[in-house]
Amino acid sequence: MIRFIPREEKFFDLFEAQAEHNVHAARVFKDLIAQWNLESPSFQKLQDIEHEADITTHEVYDRLNRTFITPFDREDIHELASELDDIVDLVQSVSIRMKIYRIDRSDAPLLSLAEILLNSTENIQKAVAELRRPEKQRRVLDYCIEINRLENAGDKALEEALVHLFNGRPEPLEVIKWKEIYEGIETAVDKCEDVANVLESILVKSS
């Protein structure tokens, strides 16, 4: 009997909305870094995106509690929604730290990390868009492979950023600030890989 009850497909729409929030946040952050200004409206934009992302995530959880037949395991739905939401939270958190610390400039290493993050979120968006189509599993895996490659690029970019940071005789307080900022964005890139790992697990279980 259960086989003939239609699955709730709304989850895929919500995952796609979450992925879009991630891309939007990463793009706004990259633009903020490219044209750094402590009075930029981008800070408010990021706060608004984070708020919208929270609403979408809570809708996933609420629907999960009310749905009988889900498109895949409930635990995977919860984990995917949570990992997707964490990306926006991390990006917004870094922007807040930069404002609190009164960072007066941007730099090339941070812009490089921001570009890697944007590319990672764009690949997540593409992968999530194909998740509802069983015949597109190979394409989803290809996007996951690219996300893993970008995570490695993020590790390398963080290493280069820290080398740049410790070059010469930097002020200790500046080192503390910038190290936290660099590592915050690299953590967001790592979180993209976590999303890819969840997607791969979902595909393995459904195959």
DAJO-V134550 format. One record per residue. N is the residue number from 1. RES is the residue in one letter. PHI is phi as a letter, one per 40 degrees, with the letter a starting at -180 (NA if undefined). PSI is psi in whole degrees, 0 to 359 (none if undefined). Layout:
# DAJO-V134550
N	RES	PHI	PSI
N	RES	PHI	PSI
This chain:
# DAJO-V134550
1	M	NA	319
2	I	c	327
3	R	d	334
4	F	c	1
5	I	c	123
6	P	c	142
7	R	c	152
8	E	c	110
9	E	c	352
10	K	c	334
11	F	d	321
12	F	c	321
13	D	c	319
14	L	c	320
15	F	c	319
16	E	c	323
17	A	c	319
18	Q	c	315
19	A	c	322
20	E	c	321
21	H	d	319
22	N	c	314
23	V	c	317
24	H	c	314
25	A	c	316
26	A	c	322
27	R	c	317
28	V	c	319
29	F	c	315
30	K	c	316
31	D	c	323
32	L	c	317
33	I	c	322
34	A	c	330
35	Q	b	68
36	W	c	131
37	N	a	120
38	L	c	344
39	E	b	13
40	S	c	140
41	P	c	352
42	S	c	332
43	F	c	316
44	Q	c	322
45	K	d	316
46	L	c	322
47	Q	c	319
48	D	c	319
49	I	c	317
50	E	c	322
51	H	c	315
52	E	c	321
53	A	c	321
54	D	c	319
55	I	c	315
56	T	c	317
57	T	c	317
58	H	c	329
59	E	c	322
60	V	d	311
61	Y	c	317
62	D	c	315
63	R	c	326
64	L	c	323
65	N	c	339
66	R	b	358
67	T	b	135
68	F	c	309
69	I	b	116
70	T	b	158
71	P	c	334
72	F	a	184
73	D	d	139
74	R	d	320
75	E	c	322
76	D	c	322
77	I	c	314
78	H	c	316
79	E	c	317
80	L	c	316
81	A	c	318
82	S	c	315
83	E	c	320
84	L	c	319
85	D	c	327
86	D	c	329
87	I	c	311
88	V	c	317
89	D	d	317
90	L	c	317
91	V	c	314
92	Q	c	324
93	S	c	318
94	V	c	318
95	S	c	321
96	I	c	316
97	R	d	318
98	M	c	324
99	K	c	317
100	I	c	319
101	Y	c	358
102	R	f	46
103	I	c	126
104	D	c	5
105	R	a	167
106	S	b	181
107	D	a	168
108	A	c	318
109	P	d	320
110	L	c	321
111	L	c	322
112	S	c	315
113	L	c	321
114	A	c	322
115	E	c	319
116	I	c	318
117	L	c	315
118	L	c	314
119	N	c	322
120	S	c	315
121	T	c	326
122	E	c	322
123	N	c	325
124	I	c	315
125	Q	d	317
126	K	c	318
127	A	c	315
128	V	c	325
129	A	c	333
130	E	c	355
131	L	c	328
132	R	c	352
133	R	b	103
134	P	d	328
135	E	c	353
136	K	b	17
137	Q	d	320
138	R	c	322
139	R	c	320
140	V	d	316
141	L	c	323
142	D	c	319
143	Y	c	322
144	C	c	320
145	I	c	318
146	E	c	322
147	I	c	320
148	N	c	320
149	R	c	318
150	L	c	327
151	E	c	321
152	N	c	321
153	A	c	324
154	G	c	320
155	D	d	316
156	K	c	318
157	A	c	323
158	L	c	318
159	E	d	315
160	E	c	323
161	A	c	319
162	L	c	323
163	V	c	315
164	H	c	319
165	L	c	320
166	F	c	5
167	N	c	135
168	G	g	219
169	R	b	76
170	P	c	156
171	E	c	133
172	P	d	318
173	L	c	321
174	E	c	322
175	V	c	314
176	I	c	314
177	K	c	306
178	W	c	326
179	K	c	318
180	E	c	321
181	I	c	310
182	Y	d	311
183	E	c	331
184	G	c	316
185	I	c	323
186	E	c	327
187	T	c	323
188	A	c	322
189	V	c	318
190	D	d	321
191	K	c	328
192	C	c	320
193	E	c	324
194	D	c	320
195	V	c	315
196	A	d	321
197	N	c	321
198	V	c	317
199	L	c	317
200	E	c	320
201	S	c	319
202	I	c	317
203	L	c	319
204	V	c	317
205	K	c	330
206	S	c	351
207	S	c	none
